[in-house]
Amino acid sequence: MLGEILNTYYLQIGSFILINIMLAISVYVPLSSGQLSLGSAGFMGVGAYTSALLTIHFDLPIFVGVIAGALAASILGVIVGIPSLRLSGVYLAIATLGLGEVIRVIFVNWDSLTKGSVGLTGIPQLGREILEFSRGLGFEPAMIGIRNNQFVFLSIFLVLLILVIAILWFVIRQQNSRVGRALQSINMDDRAAESMGINITHYKVVAFTQGAFFAGLAGALFAHVIGYISPADFSYHRAVEVLIFTVFGGSEVIIGSVFGAFFLTLMPEVLRFVSEFRYIIYGILLVVLMAVRPQGILDANLLKKFKFKRSKGGVR
């Protein structure tokens, strides 16, 4: 019965949506402190290549490689974040975009390690590793009525879903804490926040590093979901795409980033029946939205109105 319900294509699209949600959050977190970073593609590449190389050459478990990739990206985030404090707005965006391109060029030219533009193949795949681990425990997918490939895609989706929920829980909890309130005040007016005794250097570096960590985590997971990566996967096009997720959905609230990643990842697949025109339609939707709602589809005022109407309905 379960085998008839599960569709591997839908599960794969769902996995890509979850990875893109992580990437959208990696832009949202530094943006919540007033930092417009376009380095997500570069940090994603660092996480992906670090995890892939460690698991290929040192035969480390995937979860160790993923953690190492995310930590490598976050360390780079600290190194870059401290000197970039002198920049803000579009200047910071240009600098971080340049950083991403520098990282991509390193991947292209370091043939002995990264295989250059050809990319890395033979990366251990997360779903297959989970399948082998389950078999070692005496579990077979046939026991629950599904095939091996269905189990592989389902396990990947569930792992990513758990991680996305954990990241959302962390970010929302942080927003309601002292750290979150400090980031909000810095975003509104960093000079006023500094005059009130808030260490804006510390909090900006924390937000920038968290964004790098989430991007590196998404990149490492991407490598082990696909099983192949190349420098082309982490070009400036990816950085702009990730930024659009957050801007389209709404950069004021975290649910906007989630919605933007979900909608814009799903839209090209939904429009596949008009494959010749789907990217034209995709572009028109973006242009119209930016003209009508430059703050994105979801913002704080819209969510407040929705909550107010729902509370009034509850009272009645």
ABEGO torsion letter per residue (X at the ends): XAAAABBAAAAAAAAAAAAAAAAAAAAAAAAAAGBBBAAAAAAAAAAAAAAAAAAAAAGBBAAAAAAAAAAAAAAAAAAAAAAAAABBEAAAAAAAAAAAAAAAAAAAABAAAAGEAAEBBGBBBAAAAAAAAAAAAGBBAAAAGBBAAAAAAAAAAAAAAAAAAAAAAAAAAAAABAAAAAAAAAAABAAAAAAAGBBAAAAAAAAAAAAAAAAAAAAAAAAAAAGBBBAAAABAAAAAAAAAAAAAAEAABAAAAAAAAAAAAAAAAAAAABAAAAAAAAAAAAAAAAAABAAEABBAAAAAAAAAAAAAAAAX
